[in-house]
């Protein structure tokens, strides 16, 4: 393996036994380009051509207060496949907050778990008090990678091939964009929403295939809410107003952003035509819950079908986490088993306005992926992660067949932890599951990291390939895959527009 190291960034972070600053969550500060990667097992397939991007949490400076894992500075890790070969690189996302702290040589902002008054400067992004770290999700639209923040942020652009930082996406509105914009590969459009603490409390938007904001409409809510994700079908975008949000009295009188379940308040879903107006929104009610992540939606007869991960206990108590002291509450809220997240389906009847629901699987799972060529369309397969009990760490995957109800589990060896694993279609694939899951692995037993590829047609057989990475990664949240053909199409559009 040949490794080219970039000049080091400034860091003031001290070694820590904090549960999310150590072990698999130990921050990585080194930036490299790596070539001629060593294949530890199997062979790199020659029938995939594209790029896997994973966002991770890597605080460069000592926290001012109580560190939460979602406070870390964003770092994108990339592995690019072509012709049976692979290269790797990683880069910090140069957000405005990251650059300011590099100049200061210290942290300037508190985090999600801190009370008001900890930050030394006003924050960036829609909510003001926090640093937009762009460390949550990453998607690729119009040939550009866009890194986003846990709440509403500015949307930072990188070249997906070189990881060159290219600043804030020019179309992002004043209230920012949520952590999970959605890209429809069939049309090239990107859908997003944002939310704020001022009326109308939510907006919805569409960016066209050339990166222009073409739709931006208000979605009126009763007050400030905390939606995290959205979904879309061919003709509808689906937004949500769920009963887990800030306590209004605490926020008004003490400026505390304390989240609680509001008893007696239903889940509400806003269906809006993709390029509709505020007057076109149709609201549906459902059982109260909170959902971090949706999987897919599609239209079937008079119904819009939505799949996601229903939380049976969206505001868990810290009992059982007492050994973590002041971190007990945080540990409970990061534990999928405490939250009780399970694969679930909602059906919204456009004819009579009713909602029906069903549980699709009783396993504790989350952070699912599908073949994105089927996004917004009827689909069959879901690839969910299984979490280590009590921790925000992935220890395996489940392939769900929604047609037969079959589910195949693939669990990693103890001490090895996965990342969210998007589906990479095989070149010339004819079936929905004809391709690979791609995932970065943190091996705490060896103190290393590697990349796994799993053939989804032979899921139960485990990895077909293991590729060594040049350093151990820190854990994080989301990842994406983009076919090189889509990147080439975006380049052709830009050349044609410039001609």
Secondary structure, DSSP 8 states (H G I E B T S, - for coil): -EEEE-------------TTSSGGG------EEEES--EEEE---SS--EEEEEEEE---S--SS---GGGS-EEEEEEEEETTEEEEEEEE---HHHHHHHHHTS-----TTS-TT--SS---STTSSS-----SEEEEETTEEEEE-SSSB--EEEETTT--EEEE-TT--TT-B-S--EEETTTTEEEEEEE-SSTT-EEEEEE-TTS-EEEEEE---SS-------EE-SSEEEEEE-SEEE-HHHHHHH----EEE-TT--EEEEEEETT--GGG-EEEEE-----S-EEEEEEETTEEEEEEEEESSSS---TT-GGGGGGHHHHHHT-HHHHTEEEEEEEEETTT--EEEEE---S--EEEE--GGGTTS---EEEEEEE-TTSS-EEEEEEEETTT--EEEEE--TTEEE----EEE-TT--STT-EEEEEEEEETTTTEEEEEEEEGGGGGG-EEEEEE-SS----EEEEEEEEHHHHHHHHHHHHHHH-
